[in-house]
């Protein structure tokens, strides 16, 4: 069962925790992201898998989750003699933080709306009970 908001606010949230909090990413996803951030060049799935010591298919699933969240980008590299492969690199941190800020603002607005609806619902109940 997920922690309540008050429990989450009482814990120390580490920066990496943002990956899990905002996008439901797994520890391996964070590990793959870290490997890509620390690399001087874009990496293939095979290189990522080797760096995190996992099977290629396992690393591929993590990389796909990172792609879906926009934390990394994919580039196709073509061979001169035909064929291609993909390499992955981290997205500009500013774009990631802008997206997280947007998501937080959306969440905040939604929570504000739910609180207002709660207040209106129970305010009417109090008014009805007071007039009885």
Secondary structure, 3 states (H helix, E strand, C coil): CCCCHHHHHHCCCCCCHHHHHHHCCCHHHHHHHHHHHHCCCCECHHHHHHHHCCCHHHHHHHHHHHHHHCCEEEEEEECCCCCEEEEEEECCHHHHHHHHHHHHHHHHHHHHHHHHHHHHHHHHHHHHHHHC
